[in-house]
Amino acid sequence: EAIVAPDGRFLQVNRALCEIVGYPEDELLARTFQDITHPDALDAALALVRQVLTGERRTYHLEKRYFHALGHTVCAKLSVSLVRDDAGEPLYFVSQIEDITERRRDQESLRESEARLAEAQRTARIGSWEWRTETDVVIWSEELYRIFGVQAGTGTLTYASCLDHVHADDRALLEQVIGRARETGEPYTVEHRVVHDDGSVRWVYCRGEVEVVDEMSVRIHGTAEDVTERKEVEERLSETEHRYR
């Protein structure tokens, strides 16, 4: 927490803020928030300060980076309000500062992991999915949308809407396999066709596993691999063998 003058000087800081930015209290009180704010975040912070001083807004919230005393940057979440005197003149800002560096690092690591997974799925042409049966919500990976020929972000997927993309001649088989897996809890594999929005047909090889979350909730998750080329080769080999015989 900090008490900050309208011009940005620190008037009062607590121990937690000193630990976040790595400065002793006396050194921090000799600085302004502009001194320790990363240049990429300074313009946005100053614009919000001006809006509060002019009365355009009463408070503001902002995530920004500070320079640590050791030279690296830390991420913080701010909640700032202005205290005025009886005549309405600005006295000081009250700033609540939360260190979110670790949270940001975890989020960035997650984004990188998701990007690597998406790239691996594109390369292998394997998508992943999860069906949350308690809410009837199906979650597809980016690659699975491509495999099924569906535009991502077109709406919430359900079990029924997923079946709509399965070839009509294969739906009964798929429903039977999934139904048996729900009853027995056993994993399954199945090959079936999907029909893209443009009418083209692709073959997919699906693997599924059942996860019992609790007595009322069952989730099924797995992968789907585009095996169209393999199926076409098998069909050509079968035709060649038939002609040879």
Secondary structure as UniProt FT lines:
FT   STRAND          2..4
FT   TURN            6..7
FT   STRAND          9..13
FT   HELIX           15..21
FT   HELIX           25..29
FT   HELIX           33..36
FT   HELIX           39..53
FT   TURN            54..55
FT   STRAND          59..67
FT   TURN            69..70
FT   STRAND          73..84
FT   TURN            86..87
FT   STRAND          90..99
FT   HELIX           101..124
FT   STRAND          126..132
FT   TURN            133..136
FT   STRAND          137..140
FT   HELIX           142..148
FT   TURN            152..153
FT   HELIX           159..163
FT   TURN            164..165
FT   HELIX           168..170
FT   HELIX           171..184
FT   STRAND          188..195
FT   TURN            197..198
FT   STRAND          201..214
FT   TURN            215..216
FT   STRAND          217..226
FT   HELIX           228..244
//
